[in-house]
Amino acid sequence: MASILAVCTGNVCRSPLAEGSLRIALDARSAGTPIDVTSAGTMGWIGSSADPLSVQAGAERGIDISSHIARATTQKDLRDAALVLAMAPEHVEIVTRQVPAAAGKSFTLKELVRLLEALSAPGRGEPEALLIARVSQADALRRSGFEGNPHDEDIMDPLGMPLEAFRVVAAELDEWCTRLANGLLGRAPARTSTSNED
């Protein structure tokens, strides 16, 4: 199964929320063929729960990370993932130092969304094959000189901030993860409503 690894620093705030949000967005588009989404930290607070404010901010958006346990990135994780999704450029740098071969599949969330949105819409196909193809297309566009917006690459780290900051981050991640799922697999099918009219 193709997998996506969301990466931040401690794996207690941003990447667990990104993992939960992206899993929901992809599940809505993958027609029963799930893509595995996990998360880890470059300096993972191994064994820690998600920050309680991340848990609360996620729950308010329908994202349940209450059972999350933090872990650190491993070389195996980085080799095995079809996509490494970083919350900030510093995480991409650390990942690619750890596993240089991961460079072509490692992006910040915002960078990848902008790359995918600059490409034509994804075609039809199995979710795993689409994921791999779209990551490859995005990397090719990046290598061709596409700059995106290098001054807006980070998802803010809310650690130590009040709940409102966590809510802002959860909302931002929700928006960008939805856009990412659209760019990887296409838009979610519209829900059909039923009517009880006589």
TORNU-250944 format. One record per residue: y, z, x of N, C-alpha, C, O in turn; chain; residue number from 1; residue in one letter. Coordinates in pm, 1 decimal. Atoms other than C-alpha are relative to their C-alpha. Layout:
TORNU-250944
R;n_y;n_z;n_x;ca_y;ca_z;ca_x;c_y;c_z;c_x;o_y;o_z;o_x;c;k;r
R;Y;Z;X;Y;Z;X;Y;Z;X;Y;Z;X;A;NUM;a
...
This chain:
TORNU-250944
R;n_y;n_z;n_x;ca_y;ca_z;ca_x;c_y;c_z;c_x;o_y;o_z;o_x;c;k;r
R;-119.7;0.0;84.9;0.0;0.0;0.0;124.7;0.0;88.5;135.7;81.0;180.6;A;1;m
R;-126.2;3.3;-73.1;344.2;-93.4;134.0;79.4;125.4;-31.5;77.4;174.3;-144.4;A;2;a
R;-71.0;-125.6;20.5;564.0;209.1;181.6;143.0;-8.9;51.1;176.2;-89.4;138.1;A;3;s
R;-138.8;-15.0;-41.4;928.9;301.2;216.6;17.9;143.8;45.0;-24.5;236.9;-23.6;A;4;i
R;-27.9;-132.7;-53.4;1037.3;595.7;430.0;150.5;22.0;0.7;222.8;-47.3;72.3;A;5;l
R;-141.4;-37.5;0.5;1377.2;751.2;351.3;21.4;107.7;106.7;-55.4;203.5;115.5;A;6;a
R;-21.0;-87.9;-114.9;1523.9;930.1;653.1;141.9;56.0;0.3;239.2;-17.7;-15.6;A;7;v
R;-128.7;-63.2;-28.6;1804.5;1180.8;700.2;-21.4;96.2;115.5;-111.6;75.0;196.6;A;8;c
R;11.5;-91.1;-113.4;1851.0;1472.1;938.9;-103.9;108.7;-24.5;-204.7;116.0;45.8;A;9;t
R;88.2;-113.7;21.7;1683.6;1778.9;792.9;-108.5;-20.7;-103.1;-201.7;59.3;-111.3;A;10;g
R;94.7;27.7;107.6;1490.3;1623.1;501.6;1.8;108.9;-106.4;-101.1;143.2;-164.7;A;11;n
R;-13.1;-101.0;105.9;1625.5;1887.0;265.2;109.6;-34.5;-101.3;117.5;28.7;-206.6;A;12;v
R;-109.5;34.8;91.9;1929.3;1718.3;102.2;-5.3;-146.4;-42.4;-46.1;-178.2;-154.1;A;13;c
R;-17.9;140.0;37.4;1983.3;1343.4;112.1;-130.8;-75.6;-17.8;-152.9;-136.9;-122.3;A;14;r
R;120.1;84.7;8.8;1645.5;1186.5;186.0;-94.8;40.2;-112.9;-157.4;-48.4;-171.3;A;15;s
R;83.4;-29.4;117.6;1452.8;1385.1;-78.9;58.5;-57.9;-129.1;-15.2;-106.7;-214.9;A;16;p
R;-63.9;58.8;118.2;1709.0;1274.1;-339.4;-16.6;-151.8;-0.1;-43.0;-211.4;-104.6;A;17;l
R;19.8;145.3;-8.9;1687.8;914.6;-214.5;-144.0;-35.5;-34.4;-168.4;-132.0;-106.8;A;18;a
R;141.3;23.5;30.6;1307.3;932.4;-228.4;-24.3;4.3;-150.3;-85.9;-86.2;-206.6;A;19;e
R;22.1;-14.3;144.4;1309.6;1056.5;-587.7;68.7;-108.3;-80.4;9.9;-164.6;-172.8;A;20;g
R;-75.6;100.9;74.3;1578.4;817.8;-707.6;-60.4;-138.4;17.3;-73.2;-213.4;-79.5;A;21;s
R;55.9;132.1;-25.3;1425.0;513.0;-542.1;-137.0;-15.8;-63.9;-170.4;-123.5;-113.3;A;22;l
R;132.3;8.2;64.5;1076.8;594.5;-669.9;14.7;-34.0;-148.8;-57.6;-118.7;-201.3;A;23;r
R;-23.6;27.2;142.3;1209.2;600.0;-1027.7;45.3;-144.4;-19.9;-4.1;-214.1;-108.6;A;24;i
R;-53.9;136.4;14.4;1402.7;275.0;-978.8;-107.0;-104.9;26.1;-113.7;-204.7;-45.7;A;25;a
R;105.3;97.6;-30.2;1107.0;92.9;-821.8;-109.6;0.7;-105.3;-160.3;-104.9;-142.9;A;26;l
R;104.6;-8.7;102.7;856.1;220.3;-1077.3;37.4;-79.7;-125.0;-49.6;-135.9;-191.5;A;27;d
R;-46.1;73.7;117.4;1069.8;62.1;-1351.3;-12.9;-150.7;18.1;-4.2;-225.9;-78.9;A;28;a
R;2.3;142.8;-29.8;1033.8;-276.2;-1178.6;-134.3;-49.3;51.5;-154.2;-170.1;64.4;A;29;r
R;120.0;41.8;-72.6;686.8;-276.4;-1024.9;-121.1;-23.2;-88.1;-229.7;-47.8;-35.7;A;30;s
R;105.8;38.3;95.2;473.4;-331.3;-1337.6;-135.4;61.2;34.8;-236.8;-8.3;41.0;A;31;a
R;126.3;-69.2;-22.7;212.2;-70.4;-1257.8;-55.1;-12.4;140.4;-163.3;39.1;168.6;A;32;g
R;42.1;10.0;-139.7;187.4;-160.6;-888.0;100.0;78.2;82.8;197.2;20.9;132.1;A;33;t
R;-103.5;-81.9;-63.3;369.3;129.4;-725.4;16.2;-29.5;148.6;-78.4;-67.3;217.8;A;34;p
R;-29.6;0.6;-142.7;537.6;117.9;-388.0;15.1;145.5;40.1;90.0;219.7;-23.5;A;35;i
R;-3.9;-138.5;-43.9;487.3;443.4;-200.7;135.2;29.0;64.8;178.0;-42.9;155.1;A;36;d
R;-127.7;-40.9;-58.0;817.8;619.7;-124.6;-14.4;144.0;48.5;-53.9;232.3;-27.6;A;37;v
R;4.2;-133.6;-57.2;831.1;919.9;107.2;130.9;24.6;74.3;217.5;-62.7;80.1;A;38;t
R;-120.4;-29.5;-78.0;1095.6;1093.2;316.0;-34.3;93.1;114.6;-136.7;161.5;113.4;A;39;s
R;16.8;-85.8;-117.1;1132.7;1273.2;647.0;135.7;14.5;67.0;231.6;-54.4;32.3;A;40;a
R;-125.7;-24.2;-70.3;1400.5;1402.7;880.7;-12.7;-21.6;148.3;-117.8;4.4;206.9;A;41;g
R;2.1;19.5;-144.7;1493.5;1313.5;1235.6;-4.4;133.5;73.4;-51.5;141.9;186.9;A;42;t
R;11.5;-136.6;-51.5;1527.1;1687.8;1294.2;-52.2;86.9;-113.5;2.2;193.3;-143.1;A;43;m
R;49.0;-59.1;123.7;1319.1;1785.6;994.3;-17.8;151.4;6.2;-71.2;206.2;102.6;A;44;g
R;18.7;-144.3;13.0;1328.7;2146.1;882.5;-141.2;20.2;-53.6;-160.5;50.0;-171.4;A;45;w
R;140.0;11.5;39.7;950.9;2138.6;875.8;-43.2;119.0;-84.6;-27.2;234.5;-45.2;A;46;i
R;51.3;-102.0;89.9;801.4;2328.9;584.1;101.7;57.8;-95.5;65.1;136.3;-183.0;A;47;g
R;-103.4;-51.3;89.9;1134.2;2402.0;412.2;-3.4;-72.2;-133.7;-43.5;-188.3;-142.0;A;48;s
R;-20.7;63.9;130.1;1193.5;2334.8;45.8;129.2;-80.2;4.5;211.6;-62.5;94.3;A;49;s
R;-128.8;67.9;14.1;1468.0;2098.8;-61.3;107.5;104.6;-27.3;80.5;208.3;-88.0;A;50;a
R;-111.8;-89.7;26.1;1808.3;2265.5;-70.0;10.1;23.1;-151.4;5.6;-73.1;-228.1;A;51;d
R;-6.1;-26.6;144.6;1838.1;2440.3;-410.0;107.9;-79.4;-72.7;90.5;-115.5;-189.1;A;52;p
R;-105.7;78.6;65.0;2162.7;2254.8;-479.9;-39.4;-146.8;-12.1;1.3;-213.9;-107.0;A;53;l
R;55.5;135.4;14.3;1988.9;1921.7;-411.5;-96.4;-3.8;-117.6;-96.1;-98.4;-196.4;A;54;s
R;94.6;-6.5;111.6;1715.8;2027.4;-652.1;75.5;-2.4;-132.2;38.5;-75.3;-224.2;A;55;v
R;-77.2;-6.1;124.5;1975.2;2111.8;-918.2;70.7;-131.9;-29.3;66.2;-181.7;-141.8;A;56;q
R;-72.5;125.9;20.9;2183.8;1797.8;-866.7;-96.3;-111.6;-37.2;-64.4;-196.3;-120.7;A;57;a
R;100.1;99.6;36.4;1869.8;1586.1;-878.8;-48.8;18.0;-142.2;-59.0;-78.6;-217.7;A;58;g
R;51.8;-27.9;134.7;1738.9;1755.7;-1192.4;99.0;-45.3;-107.2;58.8;-93.0;-213.3;A;59;a
R;-102.3;43.2;96.4;2067.9;1682.0;-1368.2;-3.2;-150.8;-22.3;48.2;-200.1;-122.7;A;60;e
R;9.9;145.7;11.1;1994.4;1312.0;-1307.6;-143.4;-44.5;-27.6;-174.6;-163.2;-17.8;A;61;r
R;138.6;35.1;31.7;1624.7;1327.7;-1401.4;-88.4;-19.8;121.5;-194.8;-80.9;111.3;A;62;g
R;75.3;13.4;-125.2;1503.7;1345.4;-1039.2;-58.1;136.4;35.2;16.8;230.9;59.8;A;63;i
R;64.9;-128.3;-25.9;1249.1;1621.3;-975.5;-45.0;7.1;146.1;-143.1;-56.4;184.7;A;64;d
R;40.1;-20.6;-140.4;1236.5;1726.5;-608.7;-32.2;147.6;23.0;-25.1;196.4;135.7;A;65;i
R;22.4;-144.0;-9.7;1146.7;2088.2;-682.7;-121.0;36.1;85.8;-127.9;147.2;138.2;A;66;s
R;118.6;-30.3;-80.7;812.4;2063.3;-501.0;7.4;-61.6;139.7;-91.0;-59.5;213.7;A;67;s
R;-14.4;65.9;-129.9;949.7;1881.4;-195.5;-17.4;98.9;115.1;31.0;211.9;109.2;A;68;h
R;15.4;-76.0;-124.4;847.4;2012.4;147.8;47.0;-89.0;115.3;-2.6;-200.2;133.4;A;69;i
R;-59.7;79.7;-107.7;1048.7;1893.1;447.1;-98.9;-23.4;113.7;-185.4;59.2;142.8;A;70;a
R;81.1;33.5;-116.8;885.3;1721.0;739.9;83.1;-85.9;93.7;188.1;-137.8;55.9;A;71;r
R;-68.4;81.2;-100.3;988.7;1539.6;1055.6;-62.5;-138.2;6.3;-180.6;-155.8;-23.9;A;72;a
R;53.9;135.1;-19.6;952.3;1168.9;1120.8;-104.1;2.7;111.3;-93.1;79.1;207.2;A;73;t
R;100.1;16.9;-105.8;648.0;1070.3;1323.1;-4.0;-147.1;37.7;38.8;-232.7;-39.7;A;74;t
R;13.2;139.3;-40.5;580.3;754.9;1518.5;-90.7;-75.8;-95.7;-66.8;-193.1;-124.4;A;75;q
R;90.2;65.6;96.0;296.1;679.5;1277.5;75.0;-37.4;-127.5;59.9;-148.7;-177.9;A;76;k
R;-80.9;29.5;119.2;533.3;705.5;978.0;82.9;-126.0;21.8;87.0;-215.9;-62.1;A;77;d
R;-93.2;109.0;-27.4;774.7;467.2;1142.0;-71.7;-131.6;23.3;-20.5;-237.6;-12.6;A;78;l
R;78.9;122.7;-18.3;506.8;218.8;1243.1;-56.1;-50.0;-132.5;-57.7;-170.3;-158.2;A;79;r
R;69.8;38.3;122.7;335.0;222.8;904.0;92.3;-45.8;-112.3;52.7;-127.8;-195.2;A;80;d
R;-90.7;32.3;110.6;640.6;196.5;677.4;38.2;-147.8;2.4;60.4;-205.1;109.0;A;81;a
R;-51.2;136.9;11.0;737.3;-148.9;551.5;152.1;-1.6;9.3;212.0;-103.3;44.4;A;82;a
R;-144.9;-12.8;-2.0;1096.7;-23.4;530.9;35.1;143.1;36.7;-17.3;237.7;-22.0;A;83;l
R;-55.2;-131.1;-34.1;1276.4;266.4;699.5;144.5;-1.1;-47.3;225.9;-81.2;-1.4;A;84;v
R;-128.1;-1.4;70.0;1578.9;356.3;490.5;78.6;123.2;42.8;47.2;234.7;1.1;A;85;l
R;-75.1;-111.4;-58.1;1833.9;571.2;674.0;123.8;32.4;-83.0;182.3;-53.9;-148.4;A;86;a
R;-119.0;-43.6;72.7;2114.0;773.9;523.5;127.8;-20.1;80.5;237.5;-14.1;25.0;A;87;m
R;-117.3;21.2;-85.5;2345.8;708.5;821.8;-42.8;-79.1;123.2;-160.6;-78.4;158.8;A;88;a
R;35.2;78.7;-118.2;2362.0;482.5;1128.8;-66.8;81.7;110.0;-153.3;30.5;181.1;A;89;p
R;61.2;-83.1;-105.1;2272.9;773.0;1358.5;-150.4;11.3;-20.2;-225.2;21.8;77.0;A;90;e
R;143.6;-10.0;26.4;1934.0;792.2;1187.5;-71.5;-128.5;40.4;-183.6;-124.0;91.2;A;91;h
R;57.7;127.0;-44.9;1868.9;422.6;1250.7;-14.2;0.9;151.8;-116.3;-42.1;205.4;A;92;v
R;4.0;-4.5;-146.0;1952.5;476.8;1616.8;-115.1;87.7;49.2;-186.7;49.8;141.8;A;93;e
R;107.0;-91.1;-41.1;1712.7;772.0;1645.7;-136.6;-62.3;-27.7;-226.4;-56.3;56.4;A;94;i
R;127.0;62.7;38.3;1434.0;587.5;1462.1;-37.0;-111.3;97.5;-151.4;-120.5;141.9;A;95;v
R;32.0;114.5;-85.7;1461.9;278.3;1678.0;-19.4;40.4;145.5;-86.0;-30.5;220.9;A;96;t
R;33.8;-54.1;-132.8;1466.0;485.6;1996.6;-142.9;53.9;0.2;-216.6;38.3;97.6;A;97;r
R;133.9;-58.4;10.3;1151.5;661.6;1875.2;-107.3;-109.2;-5.5;-211.1;-98.5;59.9;A;98;q
R;94.4;111.7;14.2;975.8;335.4;1776.9;80.7;-129.7;2.5;123.3;-177.0;-102.9;A;99;v
R;-81.3;122.0;-9.1;1159.5;25.7;1905.2;-47.5;-112.1;-92.1;34.0;-190.6;-140.4;A;100;p
R;53.5;106.1;86.3;928.6;-200.9;1702.1;45.2;14.8;-145.2;30.2;-78.3;-224.4;A;101;a
R;-46.8;-21.4;137.7;1075.8;-48.3;1383.5;139.8;-56.0;-23.3;189.7;-50.6;-135.8;A;102;a
R;-139.9;44.2;12.4;1419.7;-201.9;1450.9;19.5;-103.3;-110.2;118.8;-97.7;-182.7;A;103;a
R;-15.6;106.6;98.0;1362.5;-505.3;1228.8;-18.6;43.0;-144.0;12.1;-33.3;-235.6;A;104;g
R;21.6;-49.3;136.7;1272.7;-292.1;926.3;74.9;129.5;-26.3;46.4;199.0;-123.9;A;105;k
R;-78.4;-122.8;13.7;1522.1;-6.5;972.9;144.9;-34.0;-31.0;208.8;-110.1;41.7;A;106;s
R;-135.4;27.9;47.4;1853.1;-11.9;786.9;58.3;128.7;-58.1;-15.9;218.5;-98.0;A;107;f
R;-57.0;-101.1;87.9;2100.9;226.4;636.3;-13.6;-53.3;-142.9;-23.8;-174.0;-164.9;A;108;t
R;11.5;37.9;141.0;2075.8;225.8;258.0;110.1;-98.6;-38.2;83.2;-202.5;-98.6;A;109;l
R;-112.0;86.1;39.8;2420.8;74.0;215.4;-5.7;-135.1;70.3;23.9;-238.2;9.8;A;110;k
R;12.0;126.1;-73.0;2365.1;-186.8;485.5;-101.3;-91.7;-66.8;-74.4;-209.9;-88.4;A;111;e
R;104.9;82.8;58.9;2042.5;-306.4;327.1;40.5;-53.2;-136.6;14.8;-169.6;-167.4;A;112;l
R;-43.8;46.5;131.6;2189.1;-323.6;-22.8;97.0;-116.5;14.7;85.4;-216.4;-56.3;A;113;v
R;-97.8;108.4;-17.8;2478.7;-536.3;100.6;-67.0;-127.6;51.0;-31.4;-237.8;9.1;A;114;r
R;73.6;116.9;-48.2;2242.4;-766.1;288.8;-75.9;-66.8;-114.0;-69.0;-188.6;-130.7;A;115;l
R;79.1;56.2;109.8;2015.6;-810.3;-12.9;89.0;-65.2;-104.9;53.2;-168.8;-160.9;A;116;l
R;-90.1;56.6;99.9;2309.9;-872.3;-244.5;67.2;-127.6;49.0;118.6;-205.4;-31.3;A;117;e
R;-53.5;125.0;-55.2;2430.4;-1146.9;-8.3;-103.8;-111.9;-3.4;-69.4;-228.7;14.6;A;118;a
R;107.7;99.0;10.2;2093.5;-1323.2;-44.5;-14.6;-45.3;-145.2;42.1;15.1;-236.2;A;119;l
R;31.5;38.9;137.3;1971.5;-1513.4;-347.0;-89.4;108.0;-61.4;-152.0;186.4;10.0;A;120;s
R;79.6;-102.0;70.3;1797.6;-1300.6;-610.1;-146.6;-13.2;37.0;-193.4;-123.1;66.8;A;121;a
R;142.4;9.0;-33.4;1435.2;-1211.5;-541.1;-76.6;-82.6;-101.8;-43.9;-82.8;-220.4;A;122;p
R;84.9;75.8;90.6;1172.4;-1439.3;-686.6;-103.4;90.2;-65.8;-90.8;212.6;-64.8;A;123;g
R;107.5;-77.1;61.1;860.5;-1333.8;-869.8;-110.4;20.2;102.8;-123.3;-56.0;198.6;A;124;r
R;110.8;-24.6;-90.8;561.4;-1186.2;-698.0;-45.4;143.8;-6.9;12.6;225.6;-78.3;A;125;g
R;49.1;-137.4;-7.0;363.3;-875.2;-623.6;104.3;86.4;70.2;164.8;43.2;168.3;A;126;e
R;-103.6;-85.3;-59.0;592.6;-581.2;-544.3;-12.8;18.9;150.8;87.5;14.8;222.0;A;127;p
R;17.4;-20.7;-143.9;440.8;-520.9;-199.9;42.3;-123.1;79.0;111.6;-111.4;180.0;A;128;e
R;-35.7;123.8;-69.3;477.7;-885.1;-97.0;150.0;-24.2;-6.9;210.5;-68.0;91.0;A;129;a
R;-144.9;16.0;13.8;833.2;-897.1;-232.8;73.3;93.0;95.0;168.2;51.7;161.6;A;130;l
R;-63.6;-97.0;-89.3;926.5;-581.1;-41.8;-0.7;-50.8;143.5;103.1;-52.0;209.6;A;131;l
R;12.6;45.5;-138.8;798.8;-718.6;287.8;85.7;-124.2;24.1;153.0;-134.9;126.6;A;132;i
R;-78.2;122.5;-15.5;960.0;-1059.1;232.4;149.6;28.2;-2.0;224.4;-28.4;77.7;A;133;a
R;-143.4;-28.3;12.8;1296.7;-916.4;128.1;52.8;74.6;122.9;164.7;49.2;167.3;A;134;r
R;-40.6;-70.5;-122.1;1311.0;-680.4;427.7;14.4;-100.7;114.4;109.5;-93.5;192.1;A;135;v
R;-5.6;102.1;-104.2;1237.6;-976.0;656.2;122.5;-89.5;-16.7;188.9;-122.5;81.6;A;136;s
R;-117.1;83.8;26.5;1507.3;-1188.7;489.8;129.2;74.4;33.7;222.1;16.6;90.0;A;137;q
R;-119.0;-79.9;-29.3;1760.4;-906.5;518.0;19.7;14.3;150.6;132.1;5.8;200.0;A;138;a
R;-11.0;-12.5;-145.3;1682.3;-858.1;886.1;47.4;-131.8;61.9;128.9;-131.9;154.1;A;139;d
R;-43.2;129.9;-52.4;1721.7;-1231.5;949.2;149.5;-21.3;-24.3;220.1;-72.0;62.9;A;140;a
R;-142.3;13.6;29.8;2061.4;-1227.9;777.6;82.3;91.2;90.9;187.7;51.3;140.4;A;141;l
R;-69.8;-93.1;-89.2;2165.9;-923.0;979.2;9.2;-58.2;141.2;115.3;-52.9;203.4;A;142;r
R;2.3;55.8;-135.2;2063.6;-1091.7;1305.9;86.8;-125.0;12.0;128.7;-162.1;121.6;A;143;r
R;-84.8;119.9;-2.4;2261.7;-1400.9;1206.9;148.1;34.2;12.6;231.2;-54.9;30.5;A;144;s
R;-139.0;-40.9;-18.1;2582.4;-1195.8;1228.4;66.1;59.4;-122.5;184.4;93.1;-117.4;A;145;g
R;-57.2;-61.5;120.8;2632.6;-1060.7;874.0;42.8;142.6;31.5;-37.9;222.6;79.0;A;146;f
R;-51.9;-131.2;-37.9;2853.4;-754.7;917.4;0.2;100.6;-112.6;-2.1;220.9;-86.3;A;147;e
R;-7.6;-95.9;110.3;2863.8;-602.6;569.4;128.0;79.7;6.2;236.8;23.0;16.3;A;148;g
R;-116.5;-87.5;-9.7;3095.8;-303.7;579.3;-34.7;113.9;95.3;-73.0;221.8;50.1;A;149;n
R;42.2;-101.4;-96.5;3031.4;-110.0;902.0;79.0;130.3;-8.0;38.6;230.9;50.4;A;150;p
R;-79.5;-122.6;14.4;3302.1;141.9;808.0;-44.7;83.2;-120.4;9.6;190.9;-144.8;A;151;h
R;52.1;-75.0;115.0;3108.1;251.3;498.3;-152.0;-10.3;0.6;-211.1;-81.8;-80.4;A;152;d
R;145.9;4.0;-14.0;2748.8;308.4;604.0;-65.0;132.8;-37.8;-182.7;135.5;-73.9;A;153;e
R;58.5;-132.6;16.6;2699.2;682.7;557.4;-11.5;42.6;-145.8;72.1;8.9;-229.6;A;154;d
R;6.0;-86.5;117.4;2576.5;886.1;267.1;36.7;138.9;51.8;-29.5;190.8;141.6;A;155;i
R;-50.2;-129.4;-47.5;2767.0;1214.1;311.2;-110.2;106.4;-1.9;-190.3;112.6;-95.2;A;156;m
R;92.5;-113.5;-4.3;2561.6;1516.6;417.1;66.3;117.7;-72.0;167.7;168.8;-24.5;A;157;d
R;-64.7;-107.9;74.8;2637.1;1786.5;156.0;-41.2;140.3;43.7;3.5;238.8;-15.2;A;158;p
R;51.1;-131.2;-40.9;2461.1;2068.3;342.1;114.6;98.6;23.9;209.0;69.4;97.2;A;159;l
R;-101.5;-103.4;-15.3;2667.0;2386.4;318.4;118.9;-15.1;-92.2;209.1;68.6;-91.0;A;160;g
R;-111.3;24.0;92.2;2899.2;2241.5;53.8;-34.9;52.0;-139.3;-150.3;86.1;-165.4;A;161;m
R;27.8;-47.8;136.3;2935.1;2347.7;-311.0;-78.8;-102.6;-81.9;-96.5;-217.4;-41.0;A;162;p
R;82.0;83.6;87.1;2727.9;2206.3;-596.2;64.8;-133.2;-30.3;-4.3;-234.9;-36.8;A;163;l
R;-66.9;125.1;37.0;2989.7;1945.7;-682.3;-22.1;-107.7;106.3;-35.4;-225.3;72.5;A;164;e
R;25.8;97.7;-106.0;2937.7;1778.4;-342.4;-141.0;-55.6;-12.5;-161.8;-174.9;9.1;A;165;a
R;136.7;46.5;19.3;2563.5;1759.5;-408.3;-8.3;-94.0;-120.2;-83.9;-191.2;-118.6;A;166;f
R;-1.6;89.0;116.9;2634.0;1605.6;-748.4;56.3;-137.0;37.4;5.6;-239.6;-7.9;A;167;r
R;-59.0;127.1;-45.1;2853.1;1339.8;-584.0;-103.1;-79.0;79.2;-117.8;-199.5;58.9;A;168;v
R;100.8;67.7;-82.0;2577.9;1259.9;-332.9;-114.4;-50.2;-86.8;-161.5;-162.3;-67.8;A;169;v
R;108.9;42.6;88.4;2309.1;1248.5;-603.2;40.9;-121.8;-81.4;-38.8;-213.9;-99.1;A;170;a
R;-48.2;115.5;77.3;2520.8;1009.6;-811.2;10.7;-123.8;87.8;-26.0;-233.5;45.6;A;171;a
R;-12.5;112.6;-91.4;2594.4;790.5;-509.2;-137.6;-56.7;35.1;-157.1;-178.3;35.6;A;172;e
R;135.0;45.6;-32.1;2227.2;776.6;-413.0;-64.1;-70.1;-118.4;-132.2;-171.3;-101.3;A;173;l
R;55.5;62.0;120.1;2128.4;696.7;-770.3;51.0;-143.1;-15.0;-26.0;-235.0;-43.0;A;174;d
R;-59.5;133.7;12.5;2369.1;402.5;-778.8;-54.7;-95.0;107.0;-97.6;-205.9;75.4;A;175;e
R;42.9;87.7;-108.5;2273.1;263.0;-437.8;-150.2;-26.8;-4.5;-194.2;-135.9;31.6;A;176;w
R;145.1;22.9;10.1;1898.8;310.9;-496.2;-33.2;-96.0;-113.3;-127.5;-174.3;-102.4;A;177;c
R;18.4;97.3;107.9;1923.5;122.9;-825.8;33.7;-140.2;49.4;-39.5;-235.5;22.5;A;178;t
R;-36.8;130.2;-56.6;2104.3;-159.6;-647.8;-104.5;-48.2;100.1;-134.4;-167.4;106.6;A;179;r
R;103.6;37.7;-95.2;1840.8;-152.6;-374.4;-123.9;-51.8;-72.0;-180.0;-154.2;-33.0;A;180;l
R;117.2;44.5;75.5;1557.3;-179.9;-625.5;24.4;-137.7;-60.7;-65.8;-221.4;-62.9;A;181;a
R;-33.8;133.2;52.4;1737.2;-474.9;-787.9;-11.1;-105.2;110.1;-62.1;-214.8;86.9;A;182;n
R;2.0;94.4;-110.2;1772.0;-641.1;-448.1;-138.5;-27.1;55.1;-166.0;-135.9;105.7;A;183;g
R;135.6;17.3;-50.3;1410.3;-586.0;-352.6;-91.5;-68.3;-100.9;-165.6;-160.4;-66.6;A;184;l
R;97.8;44.9;100.5;1226.8;-653.1;-679.0;61.7;-69.6;-119.9;-11.5;-120.3;-204.8;A;185;l
R;-64.5;56.7;117.8;1484.3;-783.5;-926.5;35.4;108.7;-99.8;-5.1;224.1;-85.2;A;186;g
R;-44.2;-97.7;99.8;1638.5;-614.5;-1225.5;-116.7;48.2;-84.7;-213.3;-24.3;-108.4;A;187;r
R;103.4;-56.5;86.5;1430.1;-384.9;-1441.7;0.6;-74.2;-132.3;106.5;-115.3;-179.7;A;188;a
R;4.3;65.1;129.9;1307.5;-542.3;-1765.3;80.7;80.0;-101.7;80.6;203.1;-100.3;A;189;p
R;-76.0;-68.5;104.3;1532.9;-465.8;-2059.2;-96.3;70.3;-95.4;-202.5;18.1;-129.3;A;190;a
R;81.7;-72.1;98.3;1394.5;-205.3;-2294.4;17.3;-64.7;-136.3;127.9;-101.0;-176.4;A;191;r
R;-9.5;56.0;135.4;1310.2;-339.5;-2636.1;12.6;115.0;-97.1;-60.1;213.8;-88.0;A;192;t
R;-17.1;-105.6;100.5;1432.3;-132.3;-2926.2;-69.0;-42.4;-128.4;-78.1;-160.7;-161.0;A;193;s
R;65.2;26.2;128.0;1250.2;-100.7;-3253.9;92.9;46.3;-110.0;167.1;143.3;-94.6;A;194;t
R;-87.8;-31.9;113.5;1425.5;-92.1;-3586.7;-83.9;37.8;-119.9;-190.0;-19.8;-143.9;A;195;s
R;68.2;-42.6;122.2;1322.0;85.6;-3903.7;71.3;-49.4;-124.9;59.1;7.8;-233.2;A;196;n
R;-75.9;50.7;115.3;1543.7;-122.4;-4125.3;-95.3;-53.7;-107.1;-200.2;-109.9;-75.4;A;197;e
R;80.6;48.9;114.4;1405.5;-207.0;-4473.6;23.3;-148.0;-21.0;-35.0;-207.3;-111.7;A;198;d
